[in-house]
Amino acid sequence: MRLSAWALLVLTLVALAGSVQTQQIQSSYVDLALPGNWQAASQIAAAHYGSDIYFDPGTGALVQISGQAAC
C-alpha cells in the first residue's frame, strides 16, 4: 500500500475516533481518553498484579494498562 493510502486510512480512523464519544480512564500509570463506557474490572485486575484493567460492556473489550520499569 502506498504511503498516501496509509495516510488517508490513518486520517479517516482519527476522524471517526474523534466523532465517537470518549471517556477518560485515569489509571495508576497513564490517563487515556478512549471511546466507550469503561469500567474498572477489579475482579480480573486482582489476578494481574501491577496492571489496571478496564472493561467496556457495550463491546466486550478489555484494556490492560501496566507500567514499565525504567532502565
PDB file with SEQRES, HELIX, SHEET and CRYST1 records, atoms N, CA, C and O in Angstrom:
SEQRES   1 A   71  MET ARG LEU SER ALA TRP ALA LEU LEU VAL LEU THR LEU          
SEQRES   2 A   71  VAL ALA LEU ALA GLY SER VAL GLN THR GLN GLN ILE GLN          
SEQRES   3 A   71  SER SER TYR VAL ASP LEU ALA LEU PRO GLY ASN TRP GLN          
SEQRES   4 A   71  ALA ALA SER GLN ILE ALA ALA ALA HIS TYR GLY SER ASP          
SEQRES   5 A   71  ILE TYR PHE ASP PRO GLY THR GLY ALA LEU VAL GLN ILE          
SEQRES   6 A   71  SER GLY GLN ALA ALA CYS                                      
HELIX    1 AA1 LEU A    3  SER A   19  1                                  17    
HELIX    2 AA2 SER A   42  ALA A   45  1                                   4    
SHEET    1 AA1 2 THR A  22  GLN A  26  0                                        
SHEET    2 AA1 2 ASP A  31  PRO A  35 -1                                        
SHEET    1 AA2 3 GLN A  39  ALA A  40  0                                        
SHEET    2 AA2 3 SER A  51  ASP A  56 -1                                        
SHEET    3 AA2 3 ALA A  61  SER A  66 -1                                        
CRYST1    1.000    1.000    1.000  90.00  90.00  90.00 P 1           1          
ATOM      1  N   MET A   1       0.851  -1.178   0.000  1.00  0.00           N  
ATOM      2  CA  MET A   1       0.000   0.000   0.000  1.00  0.00           C  
ATOM      3  C   MET A   1       0.894   1.238   0.000  1.00  0.00           C  
ATOM      4  O   MET A   1       1.910   1.279   0.693  1.00  0.00           O  
ATOM      5  N   ARG A   2       0.521   2.209  -0.755  1.00  0.00           N  
ATOM      6  CA  ARG A   2       1.314   3.436  -0.859  1.00  0.00           C  
ATOM      7  C   ARG A   2       1.190   4.259   0.418  1.00  0.00           C  
ATOM      8  O   ARG A   2       0.247   4.103   1.194  1.00  0.00           O  
ATOM      9  N   LEU A   3       2.154   5.128   0.610  1.00  0.00           N  
ATOM     10  CA  LEU A   3       2.175   5.994   1.780  1.00  0.00           C  
ATOM     11  C   LEU A   3       0.933   6.869   1.847  1.00  0.00           C  
ATOM     12  O   LEU A   3       0.381   7.075   2.928  1.00  0.00           O  
ATOM     13  N   SER A   4       0.486   7.386   0.711  1.00  0.00           N  
ATOM     14  CA  SER A   4      -0.696   8.255   0.712  1.00  0.00           C  
ATOM     15  C   SER A   4      -1.952   7.483   1.114  1.00  0.00           C  
ATOM     16  O   SER A   4      -2.839   8.041   1.760  1.00  0.00           O  
ATOM     17  N   ALA A   5      -2.035   6.216   0.742  1.00  0.00           N  
ATOM     18  CA  ALA A   5      -3.182   5.404   1.145  1.00  0.00           C  
ATOM     19  C   ALA A   5      -3.165   5.166   2.651  1.00  0.00           C  
ATOM     20  O   ALA A   5      -4.207   5.212   3.305  1.00  0.00           O  
ATOM     21  N   TRP A   6      -1.970   4.909   3.202  1.00  0.00           N  
ATOM     22  CA  TRP A   6      -1.850   4.740   4.660  1.00  0.00           C  
ATOM     23  C   TRP A   6      -2.229   6.026   5.371  1.00  0.00           C  
ATOM     24  O   TRP A   6      -2.937   5.988   6.376  1.00  0.00           O  
ATOM     25  N   ALA A   7      -1.774   7.151   4.872  1.00  0.00           N  
ATOM     26  CA  ALA A   7      -2.091   8.439   5.485  1.00  0.00           C  
ATOM     27  C   ALA A   7      -3.597   8.686   5.461  1.00  0.00           C  
ATOM     28  O   ALA A   7      -4.162   9.165   6.444  1.00  0.00           O  
ATOM     29  N   LEU A   8      -4.241   8.365   4.356  1.00  0.00           N  
ATOM     30  CA  LEU A   8      -5.690   8.525   4.252  1.00  0.00           C  
ATOM     31  C   LEU A   8      -6.409   7.619   5.247  1.00  0.00           C  
ATOM     32  O   LEU A   8      -7.378   8.036   5.881  1.00  0.00           O  
ATOM     33  N   LEU A   9      -5.942   6.391   5.384  1.00  0.00           N  
ATOM     34  CA  LEU A   9      -6.541   5.454   6.337  1.00  0.00           C  
ATOM     35  C   LEU A   9      -6.396   5.968   7.764  1.00  0.00           C  
ATOM     36  O   LEU A   9      -7.360   5.944   8.529  1.00  0.00           O  
ATOM     37  N   VAL A  10      -5.219   6.427   8.126  1.00  0.00           N  
ATOM     38  CA  VAL A  10      -4.979   6.952   9.477  1.00  0.00           C  
ATOM     39  C   VAL A  10      -5.840   8.177   9.737  1.00  0.00           C  
ATOM     40  O   VAL A  10      -6.441   8.288  10.806  1.00  0.00           O  
ATOM     41  N   LEU A  11      -5.913   9.097   8.786  1.00  0.00           N  
ATOM     42  CA  LEU A  11      -6.740  10.293   8.973  1.00  0.00           C  
ATOM     43  C   LEU A  11      -8.219   9.942   9.095  1.00  0.00           C  
ATOM     44  O   LEU A  11      -8.943  10.577   9.862  1.00  0.00           O  
ATOM     45  N   THR A  12      -8.672   8.946   8.352  1.00  0.00           N  
ATOM     46  CA  THR A  12     -10.065   8.501   8.454  1.00  0.00           C  
ATOM     47  C   THR A  12     -10.348   7.924   9.828  1.00  0.00           C  
ATOM     48  O   THR A  12     -11.370   8.237  10.439  1.00  0.00           O  
ATOM     49  N   LEU A  13      -9.450   7.084  10.315  1.00  0.00           N  
ATOM     50  CA  LEU A  13      -9.632   6.493  11.641  1.00  0.00           C  
ATOM     51  C   LEU A  13      -9.609   7.557  12.733  1.00  0.00           C  
ATOM     52  O   LEU A  13     -10.390   7.484  13.681  1.00  0.00           O  
ATOM     53  N   VAL A  14      -8.729   8.538  12.612  1.00  0.00           N  
ATOM     54  CA  VAL A  14      -8.671   9.624  13.593  1.00  0.00           C  
ATOM     55  C   VAL A  14      -9.966  10.431  13.567  1.00  0.00           C  
ATOM     56  O   VAL A  14     -10.487  10.801  14.619  1.00  0.00           O  
ATOM     57  N   ALA A  15     -10.483  10.703  12.384  1.00  0.00           N  
ATOM     58  CA  ALA A  15     -11.733  11.458  12.265  1.00  0.00           C  
ATOM     59  C   ALA A  15     -12.898  10.682  12.872  1.00  0.00           C  
ATOM     60  O   ALA A  15     -13.738  11.263  13.558  1.00  0.00           O  
ATOM     61  N   LEU A  16     -12.953   9.378  12.624  1.00  0.00           N  
ATOM     62  CA  LEU A  16     -14.024   8.563  13.200  1.00  0.00           C  
ATOM     63  C   LEU A  16     -13.893   8.484  14.711  1.00  0.00           C  
ATOM     64  O   LEU A  16     -14.891   8.573  15.427  1.00  0.00           O  
ATOM     65  N   ALA A  17     -12.689   8.321  15.196  1.00  0.00           N  
ATOM     66  CA  ALA A  17     -12.473   8.263  16.642  1.00  0.00           C  
ATOM     67  C   ALA A  17     -12.839   9.583  17.301  1.00  0.00           C  
ATOM     68  O   ALA A  17     -13.338   9.604  18.426  1.00  0.00           O  
ATOM     69  N   GLY A  18     -12.595  10.673  16.606  1.00  0.00           N  
ATOM     70  CA  GLY A  18     -12.932  11.983  17.149  1.00  0.00           C  
ATOM     71  C   GLY A  18     -14.422  12.233  17.216  1.00  0.00           C  
ATOM     72  O   GLY A  18     -14.878  13.042  18.024  1.00  0.00           O  
ATOM     73  N   SER A  19     -15.188  11.552  16.379  1.00  0.00           N  
ATOM     74  CA  SER A  19     -16.630  11.757  16.371  1.00  0.00           C  
ATOM     75  C   SER A  19     -17.358  10.870  17.379  1.00  0.00           C  
ATOM     76  O   SER A  19     -18.534  11.096  17.667  1.00  0.00           O  
ATOM     77  N   VAL A  20     -16.677   9.875  17.911  1.00  0.00           N  
ATOM     78  CA  VAL A  20     -17.264   8.968  18.889  1.00  0.00           C  
ATOM     79  C   VAL A  20     -17.064   9.561  20.275  1.00  0.00           C  
ATOM     80  O   VAL A  20     -16.018  10.148  20.554  1.00  0.00           O  
ATOM     81  N   GLN A  21     -18.056   9.414  21.143  1.00  0.00           N  
ATOM     82  CA  GLN A  21     -17.949   9.936  22.493  1.00  0.00           C  
ATOM     83  C   GLN A  21     -16.886   9.163  23.260  1.00  0.00           C  
ATOM     84  O   GLN A  21     -16.876   7.932  23.252  1.00  0.00           O  
ATOM     85  N   THR A  22     -15.997   9.885  23.920  1.00  0.00           N  
ATOM     86  CA  THR A  22     -14.910   9.249  24.647  1.00  0.00           C  
ATOM     87  C   THR A  22     -15.127   9.371  26.150  1.00  0.00           C  
ATOM     88  O   THR A  22     -15.880  10.219  26.627  1.00  0.00           O  
ATOM     89  N   GLN A  23     -14.451   8.506  26.869  1.00  0.00           N  
ATOM     90  CA  GLN A  23     -14.485   8.526  28.319  1.00  0.00           C  
ATOM     91  C   GLN A  23     -13.046   8.557  28.814  1.00  0.00           C  
ATOM     92  O   GLN A  23     -12.181   7.867  28.276  1.00  0.00           O  
ATOM     93  N   GLN A  24     -12.801   9.347  29.824  1.00  0.00           N  
ATOM     94  CA  GLN A  24     -11.461   9.456  30.395  1.00  0.00           C  
ATOM     95  C   GLN A  24     -11.212   8.282  31.331  1.00  0.00           C  
ATOM     96  O   GLN A  24     -11.994   8.043  32.251  1.00  0.00           O  
ATOM     97  N   ILE A  25     -10.134   7.554  31.102  1.00  0.00           N  
ATOM     98  CA  ILE A  25      -9.694   6.487  32.001  1.00  0.00           C  
ATOM     99  C   ILE A  25      -8.502   7.031  32.769  1.00  0.00           C  
ATOM    100  O   ILE A  25      -7.506   7.436  32.169  1.00  0.00           O  
ATOM    101  N   GLN A  26      -8.596   7.042  34.097  1.00  0.00           N  
ATOM    102  CA  GLN A  26      -7.494   7.505  34.926  1.00  0.00           C  
ATOM    103  C   GLN A  26      -6.917   6.305  35.656  1.00  0.00           C  
ATOM    104  O   GLN A  26      -7.426   5.884  36.694  1.00  0.00           O  
ATOM    105  N   SER A  27      -5.856   5.768  35.099  1.00  0.00           N  
ATOM    106  CA  SER A  27      -5.208   4.593  35.650  1.00  0.00           C  
ATOM    107  C   SER A  27      -4.059   5.021  36.561  1.00  0.00           C  
ATOM    108  O   SER A  27      -3.725   6.204  36.639  1.00  0.00           O  
ATOM    109  N   SER A  28      -3.470   4.069  37.233  1.00  0.00           N  
ATOM    110  CA  SER A  28      -2.311   4.341  38.079  1.00  0.00           C  
ATOM    111  C   SER A  28      -1.101   4.729  37.250  1.00  0.00           C  
ATOM    112  O   SER A  28      -0.164   5.344  37.760  1.00  0.00           O  
ATOM    113  N   TYR A  29      -1.117   4.371  35.972  1.00  0.00           N  
ATOM    114  CA  TYR A  29       0.060   4.531  35.125  1.00  0.00           C  
ATOM    115  C   TYR A  29      -0.071   5.636  34.087  1.00  0.00           C  
ATOM    116  O   TYR A  29       0.920   6.287  33.754  1.00  0.00           O  
ATOM    117  N   VAL A  30      -1.291   5.862  33.564  1.00  0.00           N  
ATOM    118  CA  VAL A  30      -1.491   6.843  32.499  1.00  0.00           C  
ATOM    119  C   VAL A  30      -2.973   7.233  32.449  1.00  0.00           C  
ATOM    120  O   VAL A  30      -3.840   6.453  32.843  1.00  0.00           O  
ATOM    121  N   ASP A  31      -3.251   8.428  31.969  1.00  0.00           N  
ATOM    122  CA  ASP A  31      -4.628   8.864  31.734  1.00  0.00           C  
ATOM    123  C   ASP A  31      -4.897   8.791  30.237  1.00  0.00           C  
ATOM    124  O   ASP A  31      -4.112   9.291  29.431  1.00  0.00           O  
ATOM    125  N   LEU A  32      -6.013   8.164  29.872  1.00  0.00           N  
ATOM    126  CA  LEU A  32      -6.364   7.990  28.463  1.00  0.00           C  
ATOM    127  C   LEU A  32      -7.794   8.450  28.221  1.00  0.00           C  
ATOM    128  O   LEU A  32      -8.640   8.359  29.111  1.00  0.00           O  
ATOM    129  N   ALA A  33      -8.060   8.937  27.030  1.00  0.00           N  
ATOM    130  CA  ALA A  33      -9.419   9.224  26.590  1.00  0.00           C  
ATOM    131  C   ALA A  33      -9.732   8.219  25.487  1.00  0.00           C  
ATOM    132  O   ALA A  33      -9.176   8.296  24.391  1.00  0.00           O  
ATOM    133  N   LEU A  34     -10.621   7.280  25.781  1.00  0.00           N  
ATOM    134  CA  LEU A  34     -10.960   6.229  24.829  1.00  0.00           C  
ATOM    135  C   LEU A  34     -12.458   6.216  24.576  1.00  0.00           C  
ATOM    136  O   LEU A  34     -13.238   6.490  25.489  1.00  0.00           O  
ATOM    137  N   PRO A  35     -12.879   5.899  23.346  1.00  0.00           N  
ATOM    138  CA  PRO A  35     -14.309   5.766  23.086  1.00  0.00           C  
ATOM    139  C   PRO A  35     -14.865   4.558  23.820  1.00  0.00           C  
ATOM    140  O   PRO A  35     -14.221   3.511  23.887  1.00  0.00           O  
ATOM    141  N   GLY A  36     -16.054   4.704  24.364  1.00  0.00           N  
ATOM    142  CA  GLY A  36     -16.697   3.591  25.048  1.00  0.00           C  
ATOM    143  C   GLY A  36     -17.189   3.979  26.424  1.00  0.00           C  
ATOM    144  O   GLY A  36     -17.131   5.143  26.818  1.00  0.00           O  
ATOM    145  N   ASN A  37     -17.677   2.980  27.152  1.00  0.00           N  
ATOM    146  CA  ASN A  37     -18.193   3.140  28.507  1.00  0.00           C  
ATOM    147  C   ASN A  37     -17.348   2.248  29.421  1.00  0.00           C  
ATOM    148  O   ASN A  37     -17.770   1.145  29.769  1.00  0.00           O  
ATOM    149  N   TRP A  38     -16.179   2.712  29.803  1.00  0.00           N  
ATOM    150  CA  TRP A  38     -15.197   1.884  30.504  1.00  0.00           C  
ATOM    151  C   TRP A  38     -15.462   1.815  31.994  1.00  0.00           C  
ATOM    152  O   TRP A  38     -15.799   2.813  32.631  1.00  0.00           O  
ATOM    153  N   GLN A  39     -15.302   0.613  32.537  1.00  0.00           N  
ATOM    154  CA  GLN A  39     -15.455   0.349  33.966  1.00  0.00           C  
ATOM    155  C   GLN A  39     -14.218  -0.400  34.442  1.00  0.00           C  
ATOM    156  O   GLN A  39     -13.645  -1.200  33.702  1.00  0.00           O  
ATOM    157  N   ALA A  40     -13.810  -0.138  35.677  1.00  0.00           N  
ATOM    158  CA  ALA A  40     -12.690  -0.887  36.239  1.00  0.00           C  
ATOM    159  C   ALA A  40     -13.107  -2.344  36.393  1.00  0.00           C  
ATOM    160  O   ALA A  40     -14.174  -2.639  36.930  1.00  0.00           O  
ATOM    161  N   ALA A  41     -12.273  -3.236  35.927  1.00  0.00           N  
ATOM    162  CA  ALA A  41     -12.551  -4.679  36.007  1.00  0.00           C  
ATOM    163  C   ALA A  41     -11.772  -5.248  37.194  1.00  0.00           C  
ATOM    164  O   ALA A  41     -10.797  -5.979  37.018  1.00  0.00           O  
ATOM    165  N   SER A  42     -12.210  -4.906  38.384  1.00  0.00           N  
ATOM    166  CA  SER A  42     -11.452  -5.263  39.587  1.00  0.00           C  
ATOM    167  C   SER A  42     -11.351  -6.769  39.806  1.00  0.00           C  
ATOM    168  O   SER A  42     -10.347  -7.234  40.345  1.00  0.00           O  
ATOM    169  N   GLN A  43     -12.356  -7.545  39.407  1.00  0.00           N  
ATOM    170  CA  GLN A  43     -12.284  -8.988  39.593  1.00  0.00           C  
ATOM    171  C   GLN A  43     -11.219  -9.617  38.714  1.00  0.00           C  
ATOM    172  O   GLN A  43     -10.635 -10.638  39.078  1.00  0.00           O  
ATOM    173  N   ILE A  44     -10.959  -9.015  37.552  1.00  0.00           N  
ATOM    174  CA  ILE A  44      -9.900  -9.511  36.666  1.00  0.00           C  
ATOM    175  C   ILE A  44      -8.565  -8.926  37.091  1.00  0.00           C  
ATOM    176  O   ILE A  44      -7.542  -9.609  37.044  1.00  0.00           O  
ATOM    177  N   ALA A  45      -8.569  -7.668  37.504  1.00  0.00           N  
ATOM    178  CA  ALA A  45      -7.326  -6.984  37.859  1.00  0.00           C  
ATOM    179  C   ALA A  45      -6.649  -7.632  39.060  1.00  0.00           C  
ATOM    180  O   ALA A  45      -5.426  -7.575  39.182  1.00  0.00           O  
ATOM    181  N   ALA A  46      -7.423  -8.245  39.945  1.00  0.00           N  
ATOM    182  CA  ALA A  46      -6.831  -8.895  41.111  1.00  0.00           C  
ATOM    183  C   ALA A  46      -5.898 -10.020  40.697  1.00  0.00           C  
ATOM    184  O   ALA A  46      -4.947 -10.331  41.413  1.00  0.00           O  
ATOM    185  N   ALA A  47      -6.158 -10.630  39.553  1.00  0.00           N  
ATOM    186  CA  ALA A  47      -5.328 -11.729  39.067  1.00  0.00           C  
ATOM    187  C   ALA A  47      -4.080 -11.224  38.340  1.00  0.00           C  
ATOM    188  O   ALA A  47      -3.154 -11.998  38.097  1.00  0.00           O  
ATOM    189  N   HIS A  48      -4.045  -9.943  37.994  1.00  0.00           N  
ATOM    190  CA  HIS A  48      -2.914  -9.367  37.258  1.00  0.00           C  
ATOM    191  C   HIS A  48      -2.311  -8.243  38.084  1.00  0.00           C  
ATOM    192  O   HIS A  48      -2.561  -7.067  37.816  1.00  0.00           O  
ATOM    193  N   TYR A  49      -1.520  -8.600  39.086  1.00  0.00           N  
ATOM    194  CA  TYR A  49      -0.907  -7.599  39.954  1.00  0.00           C  
ATOM    195  C   TYR A  49       0.009  -6.688  39.134  1.00  0.00           C  
ATOM    196  O   TYR A  49       0.782  -7.165  38.303  1.00  0.00           O  
ATOM    197  N   GLY A  50      -0.079  -5.403  39.366  1.00  0.00           N  
ATOM    198  CA  GLY A  50       0.746  -4.455  38.638  1.00  0.00           C  
ATOM    199  C   GLY A  50       0.102  -3.942  37.372  1.00  0.00           C  
ATOM    200  O   GLY A  50       0.759  -3.280  36.569  1.00  0.00           O  
ATOM    201  N   SER A  51      -1.174  -4.235  37.176  1.00  0.00           N  
ATOM    202  CA  SER A  51      -1.898  -3.784  35.985  1.00  0.00           C  
ATOM    203  C   SER A  51      -3.245  -3.200  36.390  1.00  0.00           C  
ATOM    204  O   SER A  51      -3.848  -3.612  37.381  1.00  0.00           O  
ATOM    205  N   ASP A  52      -3.697  -2.243  35.610  1.00  0.00           N  
ATOM    206  CA  ASP A  52      -5.067  -1.747  35.723  1.00  0.00           C  
ATOM    207  C   ASP A  52      -5.815  -2.271  34.509  1.00  0.00           C  
ATOM    208  O   ASP A  52      -5.346  -2.137  33.379  1.00  0.00           O  
ATOM    209  N   ILE A  53      -6.974  -2.865  34.743  1.00  0.00           N  
ATOM    210  CA  ILE A  53      -7.752  -3.453  33.653  1.00  0.00           C  
ATOM    211  C   ILE A  53      -9.134  -2.802  33.631  1.00  0.00           C  
ATOM    212  O   ILE A  53      -9.783  -2.656  34.666  1.00  0.00           O  
ATOM    213  N   TYR A  54      -9.566  -2.419  32.445  1.00  0.00           N  
ATOM    214  CA  TYR A  54     -10.861  -1.778  32.252  1.00  0.00           C  
ATOM    215  C   TYR A  54     -11.658  -2.566  31.223  1.00  0.00           C  
ATOM    216  O   TYR A  54     -11.098  -3.155  30.299  1.00  0.00           O  
ATOM    217  N   PHE A  55     -12.985  -2.566  31.400  1.00  0.00           N  
ATOM    218  CA  PHE A  55     -13.906  -3.349  30.584  1.00  0.00           C  
ATOM    219  C   PHE A  55     -14.975  -2.437  30.018  1.00  0.00           C  
ATOM    220  O   PHE A  55     -15.515  -1.589  30.728  1.00  0.00           O  
ATOM    221  N   ASP A  56     -15.284  -2.610  28.727  1.00  0.00           N  
ATOM    222  CA  ASP A  56     -16.385  -1.891  28.085  1.00  0.00           C  
ATOM    223  C   ASP A  56     -17.496  -2.904  27.822  1.00  0.00           C  
ATOM    224  O   ASP A  56     -17.373  -3.717  26.906  1.00  0.00           O  
ATOM    225  N   PRO A  57     -18.590  -2.875  28.611  1.00  0.00           N  
ATOM    226  CA  PRO A  57     -19.648  -3.873  28.433  1.00  0.00           C  
ATOM    227  C   PRO A  57     -20.376  -3.768  27.097  1.00  0.00           C  
ATOM    228  O   PRO A  57     -20.962  -4.749  26.638  1.00  0.00           O  
ATOM    229  N   GLY A  58     -20.350  -2.605  26.470  1.00  0.00           N  
ATOM    230  CA  GLY A  58     -21.024  -2.441  25.184  1.00  0.00           C  
ATOM    231  C   GLY A  58     -20.359  -3.224  24.059  1.00  0.00           C  
ATOM    232  O   GLY A  58     -21.032  -3.735  23.164  1.00  0.00           O  
ATOM    233  N   THR A  59     -19.039  -3.311  24.113  1.00  0.00           N  
ATOM    234  CA  THR A  59     -18.306  -4.005  23.058  1.00  0.00           C  
ATOM    235  C   THR A  59     -17.646  -5.294  23.536  1.00  0.00           C  
ATOM    236  O   THR A  59     -17.248  -6.129  22.724  1.00  0.00           O  
ATOM    237  N   GLY A  60     -17.532  -5.456  24.851  1.00  0.00           N  
ATOM    238  CA  GLY A  60     -16.844  -6.621  25.399  1.00  0.00           C  
ATOM    239  C   GLY A  60     -15.335  -6.470  25.380  1.00  0.00           C  
ATOM    240  O   GLY A  60     -14.613  -7.443  25.599  1.00  0.00           O  
ATOM    241  N   ALA A  61     -14.846  -5.259  25.119  1.00  0.00           N  
ATOM    242  CA  ALA A  61     -13.406  -5.022  25.009  1.00  0.00           C  
ATOM    243  C   ALA A  61     -12.767  -4.880  26.394  1.00  0.00           C  
ATOM    244  O   ALA A  61     -13.371  -4.360  27.331  1.00  0.00           O  
ATOM    245  N   LEU A  62     -11.534  -5.359  26.488  1.00  0.00           N  
ATOM    246  CA  LEU A  62     -10.718  -5.188  27.685  1.00  0.00           C  
ATOM    247  C   LEU A  62      -9.493  -4.358  27.337  1.00  0.00           C  
ATOM    248  O   LEU A  62      -8.912  -4.509  26.263  1.00  0.00           O  
ATOM    249  N   VAL A  63      -9.105  -3.473  28.260  1.00  0.00           N  
ATOM    250  CA  VAL A  63      -7.870  -2.715  28.120  1.00  0.00           C  
ATOM    251  C   VAL A  63      -7.044  -2.988  29.365  1.00  0.00           C  
ATOM    252  O   VAL A  63      -7.512  -2.795  30.487  1.00  0.00           O  
ATOM    253  N   GLN A  64      -5.814  -3.436  29.159  1.00  0.00           N  
ATOM    254  CA  GLN A  64      -4.893  -3.656  30.274  1.00  0.00           C  
ATOM    255  C   GLN A  64      -3.790  -2.604  30.207  1.00  0.00           C  
ATOM    256  O   GLN A  64      -3.123  -2.451  29.184  1.00  0.00           O  
ATOM    257  N   ILE A  65      -3.609  -1.882  31.311  1.00  0.00           N  
ATOM    258  CA  ILE A  65      -2.600  -0.835  31.376  1.00  0.00           C  
ATOM    259  C   ILE A  65      -1.632  -1.219  32.493  1.00  0.00           C  
ATOM    260  O   ILE A  65      -2.039  -1.431  33.636  1.00  0.00           O  
ATOM    261  N   SER A  66      -0.355  -1.307  32.151  1.00  0.00           N  
ATOM    262  CA  SER A  66       0.648  -1.636  33.151  1.00  0.00           C  
ATOM    263  C   SER A  66       1.864  -0.740  32.968  1.00  0.00           C  
ATOM    264  O   SER A  66       2.113  -0.210  31.885  1.00  0.00           O  
ATOM    265  N   GLY A  67       2.606  -0.586  34.043  1.00  0.00           N  
ATOM    266  CA  GLY A  67       3.800   0.250  33.988  1.00  0.00           C  
ATOM    267  C   GLY A  67       4.995  -0.553  33.503  1.00  0.00           C  
ATOM    268  O   GLY A  67       4.996  -1.784  33.518  1.00  0.00           O  
ATOM    269  N   GLN A  68       6.003   0.179  33.076  1.00  0.00           N  
ATOM    270  CA  GLN A  68       7.249  -0.445  32.638  1.00  0.00           C  
ATOM    271  C   GLN A  68       8.363   0.106  33.483  1.00  0.00           C  
ATOM    272  O   GLN A  68       8.458   1.318  33.675  1.00  0.00           O  
ATOM    273  N   ALA A  69       9.207  -0.761  33.991  1.00  0.00           N  
ATOM    274  CA  ALA A  69      10.310  -0.328  34.823  1.00  0.00           C  
ATOM    275  C   ALA A  69      11.301   0.471  33.991  1.00  0.00           C  
ATOM    276  O   ALA A  69      11.628   0.106  32.862  1.00  0.00           O  
ATOM    277  N   ALA A  70      11.772   1.574  34.577  1.00  0.00           N  
ATOM    278  CA  ALA A  70      12.772   2.390  33.880  1.00  0.00           C  
ATOM    279  C   ALA A  70      14.134   1.728  34.000  1.00  0.00           C  
ATOM    280  O   ALA A  70      14.473   1.174  35.045  1.00  0.00           O  
ATOM    281  N   CYS A  71      14.900   1.785  32.943  1.00  0.00           N  
ATOM    282  CA  CYS A  71      16.234   1.164  32.929  1.00  0.00           C  
ATOM    283  C   CYS A  71      17.278   2.119  33.426  1.00  0.00           C  
ATOM    284  O   CYS A  71      18.457   1.769  33.483  1.00  0.00           O  
TER     285      CYS A  71                                                      
END                                                                             
